[in-house]
Amino acid sequence: MPVVGAESGLSAVQAAQRLAEDCHNALPAGQRRSLLSIAMETVREPMFLLLLAAGNLYMLFDDR
């Protein structure tokens, strides 16, 4: 694919040709995730586990 300078850009014909060759510039649609799968993924995150551990230590060593 030839490089086009930023100053000149593509002509309408070149843009139409590239659109026909490469289709639209879009990401493929991903699968929808359920709320349960998102929650399980979050619980397995290391930062979340660290937060839980820190919270448990705070409650364990509470200095009232």
DRENPA-3360 file (N, C-alpha, C; in nm, 2 decimals, always signed):
BEGIN
1 = MPVVGAES = +0.09/-0.12/+0.00/+0.00/+0.00/+0.00/+0.09/+0.12/+0.00 ~ +0.08/+0.21/-0.10/+0.16/+0.33/-0.10/+0.13/+0.43/+0.01 ~ +0.23/+0.50/+0.05/+0.21/+0.60/+0.15/+0.17/+0.73/+0.09 ~ +0.08/+0.80/+0.15/+0.03/+0.93/+0.10/+0.07/+1.03/+0.20 ~ +0.12/+1.14/+0.16/+0.16/+1.25/+0.25/+0.04/+1.31/+0.32 ~ +0.06/+1.36/+0.44/-0.04/+1.41/+0.53/-0.10/+1.54/+0.47 ~ -0.01/+1.61/+0.39/-0.06/+1.74/+0.34/-0.16/+1.72/+0.23 ~ -0.13/+1.63/+0.14/-0.22/+1.61/+0.02/-0.34/+1.52/+0.05;
9 = GLSAVQAA = -0.32/+1.42/+0.13/-0.43/+1.32/+0.16/-0.47/+1.24/+0.04 ~ -0.57/+1.17/+0.05/-0.62/+1.08/-0.07/-0.72/+1.16/-0.15 ~ -0.72/+1.13/-0.27/-0.83/+1.19/-0.36/-0.96/+1.10/-0.33 ~ -1.07/+1.15/-0.38/-1.20/+1.08/-0.36/-1.19/+0.95/-0.43 ~ -1.13/+0.94/-0.55/-1.12/+0.82/-0.62/-1.03/+0.72/-0.54 ~ -0.92/+0.76/-0.49/-0.83/+0.67/-0.41/-0.90/+0.62/-0.29 ~ -0.97/+0.71/-0.22/-1.05/+0.67/-0.10/-1.15/+0.57/-0.13 ~ -1.23/+0.59/-0.24/-1.33/+0.49/-0.28/-1.27/+0.36/-0.32;
17 = QRLAEDCH = -1.15/+0.36/-0.38/-1.08/+0.24/-0.42/-1.04/+0.16/-0.30 ~ -0.98/+0.23/-0.20/-0.93/+0.17/-0.08/-1.05/+0.11/+0.00 ~ -1.16/+0.18/+0.00/-1.28/+0.14/+0.08/-1.33/+0.01/+0.01 ~ -1.33/+0.00/-0.12/-1.37/-0.12/-0.19/-1.28/-0.24/-0.17 ~ -1.15/-0.21/-0.16/-1.05/-0.32/-0.14/-1.05/-0.37/+0.01 ~ -1.05/-0.27/+0.10/-1.03/-0.31/+0.24/-1.16/-0.31/+0.33 ~ -1.27/-0.27/+0.27/-1.40/-0.26/+0.35/-1.39/-0.15/+0.45 ~ -1.48/-0.14/+0.54/-1.49/-0.04/+0.64/-1.38/-0.06/+0.74;
25 = NALPAGQR = -1.34/+0.05/+0.80/-1.24/+0.05/+0.91/-1.31/+0.03/+1.04 ~ -1.34/-0.10/+1.07/-1.42/-0.13/+1.19/-1.37/-0.26/+1.25 ~ -1.37/-0.26/+1.39/-1.33/-0.38/+1.46/-1.45/-0.49/+1.45 ~ -1.41/-0.61/+1.45/-1.52/-0.71/+1.45/-1.60/-0.71/+1.58 ~ -1.72/-0.74/+1.57/-1.81/-0.74/+1.69/-1.77/-0.85/+1.78 ~ -1.75/-0.82/+1.91/-1.71/-0.92/+2.01/-1.83/-0.99/+2.07 ~ -1.81/-1.09/+2.14/-1.92/-1.16/+2.20/-1.97/-1.09/+2.32 ~ -2.10/-1.09/+2.35/-2.15/-1.02/+2.47/-2.12/-1.11/+2.59;
33 = RSLLSIAM = -2.08/-1.04/+2.70/-2.04/-1.12/+2.82/-2.15/-1.10/+2.92 ~ -2.18/-1.20/+3.00/-2.28/-1.19/+3.10/-2.22/-1.12/+3.22 ~ -2.31/-1.07/+3.31/-2.27/-1.00/+3.43/-2.19/-1.10/+3.52 ~ -2.23/-1.22/+3.52/-2.15/-1.32/+3.60/-2.01/-1.34/+3.55 ~ -1.99/-1.35/+3.42/-1.85/-1.37/+3.37/-1.77/-1.24/+3.40 ~ -1.83/-1.12/+3.39/-1.75/-1.00/+3.42/-1.71/-1.00/+3.57 ~ -1.81/-1.04/+3.66/-1.78/-1.04/+3.80/-1.67/-1.14/+3.83 ~ -1.67/-1.26/+3.77/-1.57/-1.36/+3.80/-1.44/-1.31/+3.75;
41 = ETVREPMF = -1.43/-1.24/+3.64/-1.31/-1.19/+3.58/-1.25/-1.09/+3.68 ~ -1.34/-1.00/+3.73/-1.29/-0.90/+3.83/-1.24/-0.96/+3.96 ~ -1.30/-1.06/+4.01/-1.26/-1.12/+4.13/-1.12/-1.19/+4.12 ~ -1.09/-1.23/+4.00/-0.96/-1.30/+3.97/-0.84/-1.20/+3.95 ~ -0.88/-1.07/+3.94/-0.77/-0.96/+3.92/-0.68/-0.96/+4.04 ~ -0.55/-0.95/+4.02/-0.45/-0.94/+4.13/-0.48/-0.81/+4.21 ~ -0.51/-0.70/+4.15/-0.53/-0.58/+4.23/-0.65/-0.59/+4.32 ~ -0.76/-0.66/+4.27/-0.87/-0.68/+4.35/-0.84/-0.77/+4.47;
49 = LLLLAAGN = -0.77/-0.87/+4.45/-0.73/-0.96/+4.56/-0.64/-0.89/+4.66 ~ -0.55/-0.81/+4.61/-0.47/-0.73/+4.70/-0.55/-0.63/+4.79 ~ -0.65/-0.57/+4.73/-0.75/-0.49/+4.80/-0.82/-0.57/+4.91 ~ -0.87/-0.69/+4.87/-0.94/-0.77/+4.97/-0.84/-0.81/+5.09 ~ -0.72/-0.84/+5.05/-0.62/-0.88/+5.16/-0.59/-0.76/+5.25 ~ -0.58/-0.64/+5.19/-0.55/-0.53/+5.27/-0.67/-0.49/+5.36 ~ -0.79/-0.51/+5.31/-0.91/-0.48/+5.39/-0.92/-0.58/+5.50 ~ -0.89/-0.70/+5.48/-0.90/-0.80/+5.58/-0.79/-0.78/+5.69;
57 = LYMLFDDR = -0.67/-0.74/+5.65/-0.57/-0.71/+5.75/-0.61/-0.58/+5.83 ~ -0.67/-0.49/+5.77/-0.71/-0.37/+5.84/-0.82/-0.40/+5.94 ~ -0.91/-0.49/+5.91/-1.01/-0.53/+6.00/-0.96/-0.62/+6.11 ~ -0.86/-0.70/+6.08/-0.79/-0.79/+6.18/-0.72/-0.71/+6.28 ~ -0.64/-0.61/+6.24/-0.56/-0.53/+6.33/-0.62/-0.40/+6.37 ~ -0.75/-0.39/+6.37/-0.82/-0.27/+6.41/-0.77/-0.22/+6.55 ~ -0.72/-0.09/+6.56/-0.68/-0.05/+6.69/-0.77/+0.06/+6.74 ~ -0.88/+0.01/+6.81/-0.97/+0.09/+6.88/-0.93/+0.12/+7.02;
% end
